[in-house]
Amino acid sequence: MDISTLLHQELKGSVDFFLNFTNLNPQSQGYGLTVDTTKNPHIASIASVGFALTAWVIAAERGYLPAERAREIVQKTFHTLLNHVSHHRGFFAHFLDMETGTRHKKCEYSTIDTALCLNGVITAAVYFDDPQTRELAQQLLERVDWNFLVFEKDGNTLFRMAYNPDKGGDYVTDDPGFIYRWHMAAEQKMMYLQAANHLDPIIARKLYQGFSRDIGLYEGQKIIVNPGGNLFAYQFSEAWLDTARYLDPDGVDWFNNTRLATLANRSFCLEHAGEFKTYHANSWGASAGDSPWGYDVSGATPCLHSPTPNGTVSIYGALSSLPFTPDLVVDMIQHLYHDHPQTWGEYGFYDAYNLSVSPPWYSHSLYGIDKGCSMIMVENYLSRLIWETYTNSPYIQNALAVLGFTKRI
């Protein structure tokens, strides 16, 4: 099968995943919620909803769904988010009951997972450009109390990472309340864009400047690294924001940063090819996702910690690198499809595989955030649809102006 056909099948399969693993029962309080993982279809992830909302844009644009049907799903999902989904000051609970939208056990109210959801809200609202959709989206965006999470530490203005009011709740180590902080370069850049529309501009700019820019090297070139060197942390904000056409206020080229980090990630895998047979020139990618041991977070140098390779290749992580290192990813796609058909299923590629364990392991599971990220990146590679839709929205254009991003000449 030629690469164009493969990519279009992967894209259609990704949208089909969201159609089949999103609650589209019109009688349900949880309408529009999408599973965290196919391993547990009863639990939704609020982040998965953001990717699903973006999937409806792709579905409408490509004719996978009638545009009015896609718009209907979006509007009903917005109603669910406003009226049924558990939140604290506009920040959604990370995990939810698929049928009711209520918070799952004592999970945290998450900043990044809320932001991922709201990226989908922004994208869908500007694509399905009608008064009702815009009004519902505006209510969701304005409900978020970004000031609630702003604090000062060591002279830097930072965001808290999450909030959990419950003793013994997820990520609560001592007293309930705020959980950790966004002080590093990672996947949270979308948060500064969203907050810039609602905070004092001076505070918004201080927040963006507040996280550290830790530098690593790849073949003598500087990379602003995330602590674990995980591919997804270089990809989640970049899936929506068109970093190829904008520089940040300090002139940082986040697109090239992701490109270099991708090359470094592949190089790290190749350096360990003698230890793990999964790794070779057409099989690489250390990220977070499924593994023979369950959900696993893997990374690569350069980074702040010392990553431990384990032979698991994150297929979606490599696939999400398509706009940044297209030739390398195309070679890997063809290798997997033709030489490892176990990696391909009804919805396109599965999450991961590992040939270094006995017997060789192939994931037969999917995660909403993983399938969603690779779906968006494939669409961006083919058409730039999501980059253009999200980045050119008035909401994001205003945020870029407030923060001081500049368009490339």
Number of C-alpha atoms within 10 A of each C-alpha: 8 7 12 11 10 16 20 15 16 23 27 20 19 25 26 18 23 26 18 12 21 23 22 17 11 11 8 14 22 28 24 31 32 34 31 27 21 17 12 10 15 16 21 31 27 31 29 30 31 27 28 34 32 30 29 29 28 24 22 18 15 13 11 15 17 14 17 11 13 22 23 15 19 26 23 18 24 23 20 19 26 17 13 16 23 22 21 16 12 21 23 27 29 25 27 26 21 26 18 16 27 19 22 17 12 18 20 28 27 23 25 23 24 23 27 24 23 25 29 26 29 27 28 29 29 19 22 21 11 11 10 12 22 18 13 20 26 15 13 18 21 14 15 22 16 23 14 11 15 17 14 11 10 7 8 16 20 24 25 18 19 22 25 22 17 14 14 14 17 17 18 20 11 9 13 16 17 17 20 13 16 22 20 17 19 24 20 22 20 19 21 22 26 24 24 25 21 17 16 12 16 11 17 26 20 15 24 22 18 21 19 16 15 15 15 17 16 15 8 7 10 15 22 24 26 28 20 21 27 27 29 30 22 29 23 25 23 22 26 27 25 21 23 16 15 20 19 16 16 10 12 14 17 22 21 14 18 25 19 21 30 28 17 21 25 23 20 21 28 20 13 16 17 11 14 19 15 24 26 17 14 19 25 27 33 32 28 23 25 26 23 17 6 9 11 16 18 23 27 28 25 24 21 15 13 13 19 10 16 20 25 31 28 30 29 29 27 28 26 32 29 23 21 22 17 15 11 19 21 20 14 20 23 16 14 18 16 13 10 13 11 16 20 18 13 13 19 21 27 23 24 27 25 22 16 16 15 7 8 11 17 21 21 17 17 23 22 26 27 27 31 30 26 27 27 26 28 22 22 20 19 15 11 16 18 26 24 15 20 26 22 16 17 12 18 22 15 17 22 23 14 17 23 15 18 15 12 11 5
